[in-house]
Amino acid sequence: MLEDVYQEVILDHYKCPRCQGVLINPDRKVDLHNPLCGDQISLTVKFSGESISQMAFTGHGCSISQAAASLMAELLVGRPKEEARRLSKLFRRMIKSEESGDALDDLGDARALEGVKRHSARIKCALLAWDCVDRALDESPESSSMREELPK
C-alpha cells in the first residue's frame, strides 16, 4: 500500500515537475550527464546569505532522474546550505541502504525514492540531481558554472 503512494508521488513529480526552468543570473549552474543512460540535469541555484533562496532545473531522462530533481528542489529551497548538505547525505545513505525507518522523515516526499535501492541500475538516476546540488554547494564563488559527465 505504501509503495503505491510512493509510486504516485514519483509519477506526479515526473509529470508535473516542481522548480522546473532556468533562473536568470544564478549564483551557481551545474550541468551533469550520465552517459550510461542518457539522463541529463542542468541545475541553477540562487543563494541568499547562507540559504538556498531559489533553485530550478531542466533536463531529460527517465522518470526517476526527473522526479528526483523535482523532489530534491522542492525539499531544499529555503533551507540553509548546511541543512541541504545534511539532507543530501541522508538521501545518499537511504539509496545505499545505510539508513531507513524514522531517520528518513526529514526527506519528506523525497523518501518516495527509497525503493530505488532495490534496483542498482537506477541508483545513479536517483542521485544525478543530488550530485548537481552537492557540486553547487561546494563550488567556489570564482567558478559559477560547471559541465561534466559522470564516470561510466
C-alpha positions as a printed NumPy array, in Angstrom:
array([[  0.   ,   0.   ,   0.   ],
       [  2.775,   2.48 ,   0.949],
       [  4.651,   1.556,  -2.248],
       [  1.577,   2.587,  -4.259],
       [  1.605,   6.014,  -2.595],
       [  5.326,   6.365,  -3.308],
       [  4.773,   5.435,  -6.954],
       [  2.079,   8.112,  -7.195],
       [  4.435,  10.727,  -5.72 ],
       [  7.192,   9.817,  -8.196],
       [  4.818,   9.872, -11.176],
       [  3.305,  13.166, -10.055],
       [  6.74 ,  14.819,  -9.821],
       [  7.714,  13.354, -13.202],
       [  4.549,  14.514, -14.978],
       [  4.271,  17.872, -13.142],
       [  7.798,  18.745, -12.028],
       [  8.296,  21.427,  -9.407],
       [ 11.006,  24.052,  -9.733],
       [ 11.468,  23.312, -13.425],
       [ 13.048,  26.029, -15.524],
       [ 16.13 ,  28.234, -15.556],
       [ 16.966,  31.026, -13.137],
       [ 18.227,  34.315, -14.56 ],
       [ 21.671,  35.26 , -13.188],
       [ 22.07 ,  32.25 , -10.874],
       [ 24.837,  32.112,  -8.297],
       [ 25.628,  28.56 ,  -9.41 ],
       [ 24.911,  26.488, -12.511],
       [ 25.812,  22.817, -12.731],
       [ 25.207,  20.546, -15.731],
       [ 25.634,  16.802, -15.326],
       [ 25.108,  13.978, -17.778],
       [ 25.101,  10.269, -17.128],
       [ 26.43 ,   8.713, -20.358],
       [ 25.292,   5.215, -19.346],
       [ 21.6  ,   6.013, -19.501],
       [ 21.456,   9.459, -21.106],
       [ 19.963,  11.266, -18.108],
       [ 20.846,  14.947, -18.014],
       [ 20.217,  17.636, -15.386],
       [ 21.061,  21.327, -15.518],
       [ 20.623,  22.942, -12.101],
       [ 20.624,  26.671, -11.38 ],
       [ 20.718,  27.969,  -7.807],
       [ 20.458,  31.364,  -6.115],
       [ 21.552,  31.93 ,  -2.553],
       [ 20.509,  34.494,  -0.011],
       [ 23.274,  34.595,   2.552],
       [ 23.76 ,  31.026,   3.725],
       [ 20.414,  29.738,   2.429],
       [ 19.112,  28.458,  -0.884],
       [ 16.618,  31.083,  -1.994],
       [ 15.755,  29.636,  -5.417],
       [ 16.506,  26.51 ,  -7.384],
       [ 15.423,  25.404, -10.836],
       [ 16.326,  22.53 , -13.127],
       [ 15.954,  21.435, -16.696],
       [ 16.866,  18.121, -18.19 ],
       [ 15.722,  14.939, -19.745],
       [ 15.875,  11.297, -18.907],
       [ 13.969,   8.619, -17.095],
       [ 11.122,   9.238, -14.686],
       [ 13.396,   8.512, -11.702],
       [ 16.025,  11.135, -12.599],
       [ 13.469,  13.828, -13.391],
       [ 11.24 ,  13.098, -10.382],
       [ 14.318,  13.042,  -8.128],
       [ 15.294,  16.519,  -9.375],
       [ 11.807,  17.851,  -8.714],
       [ 11.582,  16.255,  -5.259],
       [ 15.062,  17.481,  -4.326],
       [ 14.465,  21.058,  -5.439],
       [ 11.141,  21.252,  -3.633],
       [ 12.776,  19.935,  -0.456],
       [ 15.838,  22.196,  -0.492],
       [ 14.507,  25.633,  -1.474],
       [ 14.527,  27.886,   1.572],
       [ 16.941,  25.685,   3.516],
       [ 20.336,  26.735,   4.853],
       [ 23.276,  25.341,   2.875],
       [ 24.395,  23.159,   5.799],
       [ 20.907,  21.657,   6.092],
       [ 20.893,  20.968,   2.336],
       [ 24.247,  19.177,   2.693],
       [ 22.881,  17.119,   5.592],
       [ 19.776,  16.145,   3.616],
       [ 21.903,  15.192,   0.607],
       [ 23.991,  12.887,   2.788],
       [ 20.83 ,  11.41 ,   4.301],
       [ 19.36 ,  10.788,   0.836],
       [ 22.576,   9.033,  -0.229],
       [ 22.519,   6.855,   2.886],
       [ 18.916,   5.921,   2.112],
       [ 19.698,   4.985,  -1.512],
       [ 22.7  ,   2.915,  -0.381],
       [ 20.583,   1.059,   2.228],
       [ 22.647,   2.578,   5.049],
       [ 19.679,   4.354,   6.673],
       [ 16.   ,   3.509,   6.987],
       [ 12.924,   3.994,   9.111],
       [ 12.074,   7.162,  11.013],
       [ 15.578,   8.553,  10.421],
       [ 14.431,   9.339,   6.854],
       [ 11.466,  11.506,   7.863],
       [ 13.434,  14.702,   7.164],
       [ 13.489,  13.776,   3.463],
       [  9.752,  14.36 ,   3.171],
       [  8.377,  13.221,  -0.189],
       [ 11.914,  12.513,  -1.462],
       [ 11.629,   9.382,   0.638],
       [  9.395,   8.04 ,  -2.138],
       [ 12.602,   7.138,  -3.978],
       [ 13.686,   4.698,  -1.258],
       [ 12.621,   1.737,  -3.398],
       [ 15.286,   2.622,  -5.973],
       [ 17.878,   0.971,  -3.727],
       [ 16.497,  -2.399,  -4.849],
       [ 17.412,  -1.598,  -8.474],
       [ 21.142,  -0.922,  -8.659],
       [ 20.957,   0.257, -12.275],
       [ 18.623,   3.103, -11.227],
       [ 20.663,   4.429,  -8.284],
       [ 22.699,   6.805, -10.481],
       [ 19.434,   8.084, -11.952],
       [ 18.139,   8.99 ,  -8.493],
       [ 21.447,  10.59 ,  -7.477],
       [ 22.091,  12.765, -10.556],
       [ 20.252,  15.854,  -9.264],
       [ 21.775,  15.388,  -5.808],
       [ 25.238,  15.28 ,  -7.435],
       [ 24.382,  18.615,  -9.055],
       [ 23.328,  20.243,  -5.802],
       [ 26.395,  18.912,  -3.973],
       [ 28.612,  20.499,  -6.61 ],
       [ 26.64 ,  23.752,  -6.471],
       [ 27.013,  23.885,  -2.688],
       [ 30.719,  23.03 ,  -2.748],
       [ 31.666,  25.138,  -5.741],
       [ 33.929,  28.114,  -5.162],
       [ 32.398,  31.525,  -5.917],
       [ 35.002,  32.121,  -8.659],
       [ 33.597,  29.22 , -10.677],
       [ 29.895,  29.778, -11.263],
       [ 29.283,  27.21 , -13.996],
       [ 30.253,  23.572, -14.337],
       [ 29.554,  20.984, -17.054],
       [ 30.575,  17.409, -16.561],
       [ 29.846,  13.828, -17.443],
       [ 29.681,  11.353, -14.628],
       [ 32.114,   8.439, -14.772],
       [ 30.817,   5.376, -16.588]])
